[in-house]
Amino acid sequence: MRIPRFYQPEHFACGETVSLSDDVVQHVCRVLRMKSGELITLFDGQGNEHLCELVDVAKRSANVQVREVTQLSRSSALKVHIGQALSRGERMDYAVQKSTEMGMTSMTPLFTERSEVKLSAERQGKRIQHWQQVAISACEQSLRNEIPEIAAPCLLTDWVQQCDAELKLVLHHHTEQPLAALDAPQSVALLVGPEGGLTEAEVEQAIAAGFKPVAFGPRVMRTETAPVAAQAILQYMWGDLGHAG
């Protein structure tokens, strides 16, 4: 049985007794109903894993004793920064969750000409917090030890000018640019449009900012599918998929 993993953003020493955060207690005590003597793993988001034994388990609190500390990165050497057009509800959650599992480094939600989502300043803060938690949960499940950053939403026109990567790609199904013809980069910026696609003007803005238009096949993918499929290809070609061990 796999040892449950939880994110707690602190680094602990071997032998230290630690109080679990409220979020972790919720899962350990109320959802999983774990008992003293059982093992969990805590990771701090900076590459450190702590194998811990539960002690003093109660309904609303629990302590653990740290049995082993390991520094272990499961992040790809290929850094992928995604500019993801905002979409509604579960579609955006899916893009964040699966992109985290595929190894993204960061994601910036984008307002585009065809975006249907409008966010006030107050709602933006709540949505960023929500998406960051989606990413954390995906890290817990996928054994990632580093947490990808979900940045504040911004305009597509601003992001294409500000993002910094060795290779910049815009998904555009009208191109026949072969990905295999490009030199292997260490970092990629990936621009993904909304459900209705990017406008020609937006594509031209991206190209003017140094983005190369690429297609990952003959079919047009949904906005939440595109970053996942694209990353699978990028990580297979230049990252760590298919190269384990």
Disulfide bonds with the S-S distance in Angstrom:
none
